[in-house]
Amino acid sequence: MINFGSLGLIALSSFTLYAWLTSSSLFKPIIHKQPLFCTPLRVESPDHPINLKRIVAQAYKDKQQISIVGAGYSQGGQTCASQALQINIREMNQLINLNLEEREVTVQSGITWQQLQERLSIFGLSVSAMQSYADFTVGGSLGVNAHGQDVNWNPLSRSVVSMRVLMTDGRTLNTSRSENPELFKAVLGTYGLVGIITEVTLKVLPNTILLKQVDLISTHNYNDYITGLSRDKPLALHSARLSINPLYRFKNLVAVNFFDTGQLAIPEQEDHELNYPDTHYLNLVKKSWLAQTARTTVEYFWLEQNGEMTRNQAMGESVVSLKNTVAGSKDILQEYFIPPDKLQLFIGKLKEWLGQHSYFTLINATIRKVNADRDSLLPYAPEDRFAVVLFINLPDNETSNTRMQNATRELIDTVLDLNGRYYLPYALYASYNQFWQAYPEFKNVIEAKTKWDRAGLLTNRLYQSYGTF
Ligand SMILES: Cc1cc2nc3c(=O)[nH]c(=O)nc-3n(C[C@H](O)[C@H](O)[C@H](O)COP(=O)(O)OP(=O)(O)OC[C@H]3O[C@@H](n4cnc5c(N)ncnc54)[C@H](O)[C@@H]3O)c2cc1C
């Protein structure tokens, strides 16, 4: 049964508090990107592949180590290493070709999803797969083989037709499932450790009108619910937010679905602005127990509304909507990939885990559907999985970071026992043994690195932490 009887009252009192707080000047934006964990030697920002090639050639000559950064939203130093040259790829952000017949777009890897959506929408097209937010670069997303709300095209590699990759020895190679297929696998989702993706050709989709449908359901019915979802109508996007109400934690969830109507959006009517949902309520949840109890009620009855929007609009939210305004605290993300038949068990364990650790606050726990990754050498979902994303607020100091690391290791052990994996773009909390237990395929990445990056120039904190035997 769904428990939202008493939540209504609580929601009302929370609204009053919310209205007062949001009208006050207490909310001042602080940060939304994580600080770097290393000091690069210097940063180079080439705006053309020729300049990039020149920089890499010089580094090769000098035996200078290199890290690559896109939009820089990974949270554990996956884009940098102390004393390494950091190559910022964001200036290489051109759309190179749009093949309307094949519905394929070729872009430079520093383009962001938002920049790409803007250009595609003019032609009535949309991105197939990307993260839940549009601020990331295509290259950085390929570097982690991202996934998002799209249920058919994730992980992102599914939509990749081909890539051009600059090797550290100066060669630029084309790669696809038929041309240099080993390199294709070795570059996708391997955190910039094998080669630098300069261009990519992606499959795109028509920018159709999607019908948004929001459901409040009991969590223990979720597996059946999602199996039945696309029986009658084509499901395009899906995510489900577990109730974080401390009184009935995880009992219910709000499922947000977008069904494809097949009707094309009119390009001129497209709004190119990113969506910036109100950050105030999210920040209130970090501080107020009342707001936590009312969260699901507020979300279902107020924040999420049924309706129609284009695919680009539904996929056009900005991470700015997550901006932390609570002084002295930071937000972190974690994500776990769980076999479908273990999801309910994991949710129970997650609840126990939260009960044992009270110094941080769970702000969001979202479930998404992730398809088996057949492309990357380093798959986080070797088979179909449910991804459970945790958005956590904790005091921004060393003590709480250490406590978070210890707590995370406990949770990773639980996930590994369930034959699941954790996601790598976040804080490097996992122990060395946990990393290797989760990702035994990393030895194949090291082999590929030996072949394609012979001089061993490409590096980052992830590699430095776990990449040695
Ligand atoms: C608020 C927030 C929400 C998120 N939501 C999602 C989500 O919904 N789904 C998801 O999958 N992930 C999600 N993430 C994780 C995020 O997707 C990854 O960190 C992603 O890589 C960010 O893109 P970026 O451009 O910032 O990449 P960066 O952090 O800059 O780079 C990521 C990795 O790719 C490598 N790289 C960058 N460019 C290239 C290139 N041209 N060639 C080769 N390697 C390259 C980098 O070296 C690095 O190892 C989220 C992160 C945050 C902070």
The ligand as an SDF file (V2000), in Angstrom:
LIG
                    3D

 53 58  0  0  0  0  0  0  0  0999 V2000
   25.4920   15.8450  -11.4060 C   0  0  0  0  0  0  0  0  0  0  0  0
   25.9950   14.6780  -12.1850 C   0  0  0  0  0  0  0  0  0  0  0  0
   25.0930   13.8890  -12.8560 C   0  0  0  0  0  0  0  0  0  0  0  0
   25.5420   12.7690  -13.5670 C   0  0  0  0  0  0  0  0  0  0  0  0
   24.6320   12.0230  -14.2400 N   0  0  0  0  0  0  0  0  0  0  0  0
   25.0490   10.9390  -14.9300 C   0  0  0  0  0  0  0  0  0  0  0  0
   24.1280   10.1200  -15.6490 C   0  0  0  0  0  0  0  0  0  0  0  0
   22.9310   10.3810  -15.6850 O   0  0  0  0  0  0  0  0  0  0  0  0
   24.6350    9.0470  -16.3170 N   0  0  0  0  0  0  0  0  0  0  0  0
   25.9690    8.7340  -16.3330 C   0  0  0  0  0  0  0  0  0  0  0  0
   26.3630    7.7620  -16.9810 O   0  0  0  0  0  0  0  0  0  0  0  0
   26.8430    9.4960  -15.6640 N   0  0  0  0  0  0  0  0  0  0  0  0
   26.4170   10.5660  -14.9700 C   0  0  0  0  0  0  0  0  0  0  0  0
   27.3280   11.3410  -14.3020 N   0  0  0  0  0  0  0  0  0  0  0  0
   28.7350   10.9990  -14.4040 C   0  0  0  0  0  0  0  0  0  0  0  0
   29.2360   11.7820  -15.6320 C   0  0  0  0  0  0  0  0  0  0  0  0
   28.4880   11.3270  -16.6820 O   0  0  0  0  0  0  0  0  0  0  0  0
   30.5920   11.4820  -16.0480 C   0  0  0  0  0  0  0  0  0  0  0  0
   31.4500   12.0170  -15.1050 O   0  0  0  0  0  0  0  0  0  0  0  0
   30.8590   12.0720  -17.4440 C   0  0  0  0  0  0  0  0  0  0  0  0
   32.0340   11.6080  -17.8900 O   0  0  0  0  0  0  0  0  0  0  0  0
   30.8080   13.5530  -17.4340 C   0  0  0  0  0  0  0  0  0  0  0  0
   31.1470   14.0870  -18.7080 O   0  0  0  0  0  0  0  0  0  0  0  0
   32.3220   15.1390  -18.7510 P   0  0  0  0  0  0  0  0  0  0  0  0
   32.3190   15.7840  -20.0820 O   0  0  0  0  0  0  0  0  0  0  0  0
   32.2480   15.9990  -17.5580 O   0  0  0  0  0  0  0  0  0  0  0  0
   33.5420   14.1200  -18.6470 O   0  0  0  0  0  0  0  0  0  0  0  0
   34.9200   14.3450  -17.8480 P   0  0  0  0  0  0  0  0  0  0  0  0
   34.6510   14.2120  -16.3990 O   0  0  0  0  0  0  0  0  0  0  0  0
   35.6000   15.5500  -18.3120 O   0  0  0  0  0  0  0  0  0  0  0  0
   35.7260   13.0390  -18.3510 O   0  0  0  0  0  0  0  0  0  0  0  0
   35.2990   11.7520  -18.0210 C   0  0  0  0  0  0  0  0  0  0  0  0
   36.3490   10.7310  -18.4710 C   0  0  0  0  0  0  0  0  0  0  0  0
   36.4090   10.6970  -19.8950 O   0  0  0  0  0  0  0  0  0  0  0  0
   37.7420   10.9830  -20.3390 C   0  0  0  0  0  0  0  0  0  0  0  0
   37.6410   11.7870  -21.5600 N   0  0  0  0  0  0  0  0  0  0  0  0
   37.1370   13.0430  -21.6700 C   0  0  0  0  0  0  0  0  0  0  0  0
   37.1900   13.4390  -22.9580 N   0  0  0  0  0  0  0  0  0  0  0  0
   37.7580   12.4230  -23.6570 C   0  0  0  0  0  0  0  0  0  0  0  0
   38.1110   12.2560  -25.0300 C   0  0  0  0  0  0  0  0  0  0  0  0
   37.8790   13.2070  -25.9320 N   0  0  0  0  0  0  0  0  0  0  0  0
   38.6950   11.0910  -25.4140 N   0  0  0  0  0  0  0  0  0  0  0  0
   38.9220   10.1110  -24.4960 C   0  0  0  0  0  0  0  0  0  0  0  0
   38.6150   10.2250  -23.1830 N   0  0  0  0  0  0  0  0  0  0  0  0
   38.0300   11.3720  -22.7710 C   0  0  0  0  0  0  0  0  0  0  0  0
   38.3960   11.7390  -19.1970 C   0  0  0  0  0  0  0  0  0  0  0  0
   39.7950   11.5890  -19.2080 O   0  0  0  0  0  0  0  0  0  0  0  0
   37.7450   11.0850  -17.9820 C   0  0  0  0  0  0  0  0  0  0  0  0
   38.4250    9.9140  -17.6010 O   0  0  0  0  0  0  0  0  0  0  0  0
   26.9150   12.4550  -13.5970 C   0  0  0  0  0  0  0  0  0  0  0  0
   27.8160   13.2630  -12.9220 C   0  0  0  0  0  0  0  0  0  0  0  0
   27.3820   14.3660  -12.2170 C   0  0  0  0  0  0  0  0  0  0  0  0
   28.3700   15.2140  -11.4710 C   0  0  0  0  0  0  0  0  0  0  0  0
  1  2  1  0
  2  3  1  0
  2 52  2  0
  3  4  2  0
  4  5  1  0
  4 50  1  0
  5  6  2  0
  6  7  1  0
  6 13  1  0
  7  8  2  0
  7  9  1  0
  9 10  1  0
 10 11  2  0
 10 12  1  0
 12 13  2  0
 13 14  1  0
 14 15  1  0
 14 50  1  0
 15 16  1  0
 16 17  1  0
 16 18  1  0
 18 19  1  0
 18 20  1  0
 20 21  1  0
 20 22  1  0
 22 23  1  0
 23 24  1  0
 24 25  2  0
 24 26  1  0
 24 27  1  0
 27 28  1  0
 28 29  2  0
 28 30  1  0
 28 31  1  0
 31 32  1  0
 32 33  1  0
 33 34  1  0
 33 48  1  0
 34 35  1  0
 35 36  1  0
 35 46  1  0
 36 37  1  0
 36 45  1  0
 37 38  2  0
 38 39  1  0
 39 40  1  0
 39 45  2  0
 40 41  1  0
 40 42  2  0
 42 43  1  0
 43 44  2  0
 44 45  1  0
 46 47  1  0
 46 48  1  0
 48 49  1  0
 50 51  2  0
 51 52  1  0
 52 53  1  0
M  END
$$$$
